Amino acid sequence: MNKKYVAVALVATIAIAVLAQAQISAMKNGANETENNASDGKGFYRKIMNQWRERNRERLREREINNYLNITREEGILEYIDGKYYVNGVEIYFGDEHFLNTISRSDYDMDGVYETVMEEIKGLIGSSVIINGLLEDNILYASHINGIWLRQPCYNEFAELQGVLEEINGSYYIDGIKLIIKQGFSKSDIDRDGSLERMYEELNGLVGKEVKIDGWLKDDSIIVMHINGIWAR
């Protein structure tokens, strides 16, 4: 064969090989881009769903709080008799001793000072008040004082637990009592491993160890406030 034609054929073969390689690279890049876009799409979808859930929780909570204003209402003079509070002869439950001794989030007696809840309520004795909440067994569990939010209207007992932390099917227990923990990231390094993690990861680091818990009892569970003396909400 003429050398000229051999050279042309060789050049054509090389050109075809280069084009084929370029096509393969483009296909790979396209596949990677598609995969990345799919991954980004899933991340975007999860972000949107999380935002929707958070907004929905806020709406439900706002609706719940507003509903308490429409359930039971007692308006009259606040009295304190034998260690209990009354309005119009109806016993008012503002919370247990632990709650009453915490610093109030609002100035209920309007004296310009943030005091303990107990001191705020005592500042209202003898004055006309409006109490909203849930009425059960002739006891009004207060949710609002003069339209100002106080707490969830129920009976809660503050308690301390100490024992070995167990993990069962994704839930945590001490002596058979289930721990109700916050969702999301912990504000503190509770398991002392040097990193801030999600709350369940912090607790995983304590499984099998003896821990001290305090919080509010709710049926057979406890709403955890502190773990080994560290704020956990």
Contacts in CASP RR format, 6 or more apart in sequence:
PFRMAT RR
TARGET T0000
AUTHOR 0000-0000-0000
METHOD contacts of the structure
MODEL  1
MNKKYVAVALVATIAIAVLAQAQISAMKNGANETENNASDGKGFYRKIMN
QWRERNRERLREREINNYLNITREEGILEYIDGKYYVNGVEIYFGDEHFL
NTISRSDYDMDGVYETVMEEIKGLIGSSVIINGLLEDNILYASHINGIWL
RQPCYNEFAELQGVLEEINGSYYIDGIKLIIKQGFSKSDIDRDGSLERMY
EELNGLVGKEVKIDGWLKDDSIIVMHINGIWAR
65 143 0 8 1.000
65 149 0 8 1.000
68 132 0 8 1.000
68 133 0 8 1.000
68 134 0 8 1.000
68 143 0 8 1.000
68 144 0 8 1.000
68 153 0 8 1.000
69 132 0 8 1.000
69 143 0 8 1.000
69 144 0 8 1.000
69 147 0 8 1.000
71 132 0 8 1.000
71 133 0 8 1.000
71 134 0 8 1.000
71 135 0 8 1.000
72 132 0 8 1.000
72 133 0 8 1.000
72 134 0 8 1.000
72 135 0 8 1.000
72 140 0 8 1.000
73 130 0 8 1.000
73 131 0 8 1.000
73 132 0 8 1.000
73 133 0 8 1.000
74 87 0 8 1.000
74 88 0 8 1.000
74 90 0 8 1.000
74 92 0 8 1.000
74 130 0 8 1.000
74 131 0 8 1.000
74 140 0 8 1.000
75 87 0 8 1.000
75 88 0 8 1.000
75 128 0 8 1.000
75 129 0 8 1.000
75 130 0 8 1.000
75 131 0 8 1.000
76 87 0 8 1.000
76 88 0 8 1.000
76 128 0 8 1.000
76 129 0 8 1.000
76 130 0 8 1.000
77 87 0 8 1.000
77 126 0 8 1.000
77 127 0 8 1.000
77 128 0 8 1.000
77 129 0 8 1.000
78 85 0 8 1.000
78 86 0 8 1.000
78 87 0 8 1.000
78 92 0 8 1.000
78 121 0 8 1.000
78 124 0 8 1.000
78 125 0 8 1.000
78 126 0 8 1.000
78 127 0 8 1.000
78 128 0 8 1.000
78 129 0 8 1.000
78 131 0 8 1.000
79 85 0 8 1.000
79 86 0 8 1.000
79 87 0 8 1.000
79 89 0 8 1.000
79 125 0 8 1.000
79 126 0 8 1.000
80 86 0 8 1.000
80 122 0 8 1.000
80 125 0 8 1.000
84 91 0 8 1.000
84 92 0 8 1.000
85 91 0 8 1.000
85 92 0 8 1.000
85 93 0 8 1.000
85 94 0 8 1.000
85 121 0 8 1.000
86 92 0 8 1.000
87 129 0 8 1.000
87 131 0 8 1.000
87 140 0 8 1.000
90 135 0 8 1.000
90 138 0 8 1.000
90 139 0 8 1.000
90 140 0 8 1.000
91 138 0 8 1.000
91 139 0 8 1.000
91 140 0 8 1.000
92 131 0 8 1.000
92 139 0 8 1.000
92 140 0 8 1.000
92 142 0 8 1.000
93 139 0 8 1.000
93 140 0 8 1.000
93 141 0 8 1.000
93 142 0 8 1.000
93 155 0 8 1.000
94 100 0 8 1.000
94 117 0 8 1.000
94 121 0 8 1.000
94 142 0 8 1.000
94 150 0 8 1.000
94 151 0 8 1.000
95 117 0 8 1.000
95 142 0 8 1.000
95 151 0 8 1.000
95 155 0 8 1.000
95 156 0 8 1.000
96 155 0 8 1.000
96 156 0 8 1.000
96 157 0 8 1.000
96 158 0 8 1.000
97 158 0 8 1.000
98 158 0 8 1.000
99 117 0 8 1.000
99 151 0 8 1.000
99 156 0 8 1.000
99 158 0 8 1.000
100 116 0 8 1.000
100 117 0 8 1.000
100 118 0 8 1.000
100 121 0 8 1.000
101 116 0 8 1.000
101 117 0 8 1.000
101 118 0 8 1.000
102 116 0 8 1.000
102 117 0 8 1.000
103 114 0 8 1.000
103 115 0 8 1.000
103 116 0 8 1.000
103 117 0 8 1.000
104 114 0 8 1.000
104 115 0 8 1.000
104 116 0 8 1.000
104 117 0 8 1.000
104 119 0 8 1.000
104 120 0 8 1.000
106 120 0 8 1.000
106 148 0 8 1.000
106 149 0 8 1.000
106 150 0 8 1.000
107 113 0 8 1.000
107 114 0 8 1.000
107 120 0 8 1.000
108 117 0 8 1.000
108 120 0 8 1.000
108 121 0 8 1.000
108 123 0 8 1.000
108 124 0 8 1.000
108 145 0 8 1.000
108 146 0 8 1.000
108 148 0 8 1.000
108 150 0 8 1.000
109 115 0 8 1.000
109 120 0 8 1.000
109 121 0 8 1.000
109 122 0 8 1.000
109 123 0 8 1.000
109 124 0 8 1.000
111 123 0 8 1.000
117 150 0 8 1.000
121 145 0 8 1.000
124 145 0 8 1.000
129 145 0 8 1.000
129 146 0 8 1.000
130 144 0 8 1.000
130 145 0 8 1.000
130 146 0 8 1.000
130 147 0 8 1.000
131 140 0 8 1.000
131 142 0 8 1.000
131 144 0 8 1.000
131 145 0 8 1.000
132 142 0 8 1.000
132 143 0 8 1.000
132 144 0 8 1.000
132 147 0 8 1.000
133 140 0 8 1.000
133 141 0 8 1.000
133 142 0 8 1.000
133 143 0 8 1.000
133 144 0 8 1.000
133 153 0 8 1.000
134 140 0 8 1.000
134 141 0 8 1.000
134 143 0 8 1.000
134 153 0 8 1.000
134 154 0 8 1.000
135 141 0 8 1.000
141 153 0 8 1.000
141 154 0 8 1.000
141 155 0 8 1.000
142 150 0 8 1.000
142 151 0 8 1.000
142 153 0 8 1.000
143 149 0 8 1.000
143 150 0 8 1.000
143 151 0 8 1.000
143 152 0 8 1.000
143 153 0 8 1.000
144 150 0 8 1.000
156 216 0 8 1.000
156 217 0 8 1.000
156 218 0 8 1.000
157 216 0 8 1.000
157 217 0 8 1.000
158 214 0 8 1.000
158 215 0 8 1.000
158 216 0 8 1.000
158 217 0 8 1.000
159 214 0 8 1.000
159 215 0 8 1.000
159 216 0 8 1.000
159 217 0 8 1.000
159 222 0 8 1.000
160 212 0 8 1.000
160 213 0 8 1.000
160 214 0 8 1.000
160 215 0 8 1.000
161 174 0 8 1.000
161 175 0 8 1.000
161 177 0 8 1.000
161 212 0 8 1.000
161 213 0 8 1.000
161 214 0 8 1.000
161 222 0 8 1.000
162 174 0 8 1.000
162 210 0 8 1.000
162 211 0 8 1.000
162 212 0 8 1.000
162 213 0 8 1.000
163 174 0 8 1.000
163 175 0 8 1.000
163 210 0 8 1.000
163 211 0 8 1.000
163 212 0 8 1.000
164 174 0 8 1.000
164 208 0 8 1.000
164 209 0 8 1.000
164 210 0 8 1.000
164 211 0 8 1.000
165 172 0 8 1.000
165 173 0 8 1.000
165 174 0 8 1.000
165 203 0 8 1.000
165 206 0 8 1.000
165 207 0 8 1.000
165 208 0 8 1.000
165 209 0 8 1.000
165 210 0 8 1.000
165 211 0 8 1.000
166 172 0 8 1.000
166 173 0 8 1.000
166 174 0 8 1.000
166 176 0 8 1.000
166 207 0 8 1.000
166 208 0 8 1.000
167 173 0 8 1.000
167 203 0 8 1.000
167 204 0 8 1.000
167 207 0 8 1.000
170 200 0 8 1.000
171 178 0 8 1.000
171 179 0 8 1.000
172 178 0 8 1.000
172 179 0 8 1.000
172 181 0 8 1.000
172 203 0 8 1.000
172 207 0 8 1.000
173 179 0 8 1.000
174 211 0 8 1.000
174 213 0 8 1.000
176 220 0 8 1.000
177 220 0 8 1.000
177 221 0 8 1.000
177 222 0 8 1.000
178 220 0 8 1.000
178 221 0 8 1.000
178 222 0 8 1.000
179 203 0 8 1.000
179 213 0 8 1.000
179 221 0 8 1.000
179 222 0 8 1.000
179 224 0 8 1.000
180 218 0 8 1.000
180 221 0 8 1.000
180 222 0 8 1.000
180 223 0 8 1.000
180 224 0 8 1.000
181 199 0 8 1.000
181 200 0 8 1.000
181 203 0 8 1.000
181 224 0 8 1.000
181 232 0 8 1.000
182 199 0 8 1.000
182 224 0 8 1.000
182 232 0 8 1.000
182 233 0 8 1.000
183 199 0 8 1.000
184 198 0 8 1.000
184 199 0 8 1.000
185 196 0 8 1.000
185 197 0 8 1.000
185 198 0 8 1.000
185 199 0 8 1.000
186 196 0 8 1.000
186 197 0 8 1.000
186 198 0 8 1.000
186 199 0 8 1.000
186 202 0 8 1.000
186 232 0 8 1.000
187 196 0 8 1.000
187 231 0 8 1.000
188 196 0 8 1.000
188 230 0 8 1.000
188 231 0 8 1.000
188 232 0 8 1.000
189 195 0 8 1.000
189 196 0 8 1.000
189 202 0 8 1.000
190 199 0 8 1.000
190 202 0 8 1.000
190 203 0 8 1.000
190 206 0 8 1.000
190 227 0 8 1.000
190 228 0 8 1.000
190 230 0 8 1.000
190 232 0 8 1.000
191 197 0 8 1.000
191 202 0 8 1.000
191 203 0 8 1.000
191 204 0 8 1.000
191 205 0 8 1.000
191 206 0 8 1.000
193 205 0 8 1.000
199 232 0 8 1.000
202 227 0 8 1.000
203 227 0 8 1.000
206 227 0 8 1.000
211 227 0 8 1.000
211 228 0 8 1.000
212 226 0 8 1.000
212 227 0 8 1.000
212 228 0 8 1.000
212 229 0 8 1.000
213 222 0 8 1.000
213 224 0 8 1.000
213 226 0 8 1.000
213 227 0 8 1.000
214 224 0 8 1.000
214 225 0 8 1.000
214 226 0 8 1.000
214 229 0 8 1.000
215 222 0 8 1.000
215 223 0 8 1.000
215 224 0 8 1.000
215 225 0 8 1.000
215 226 0 8 1.000
216 222 0 8 1.000
216 223 0 8 1.000
216 225 0 8 1.000
224 232 0 8 1.000
224 233 0 8 1.000
225 231 0 8 1.000
225 232 0 8 1.000
225 233 0 8 1.000
226 232 0 8 1.000
END
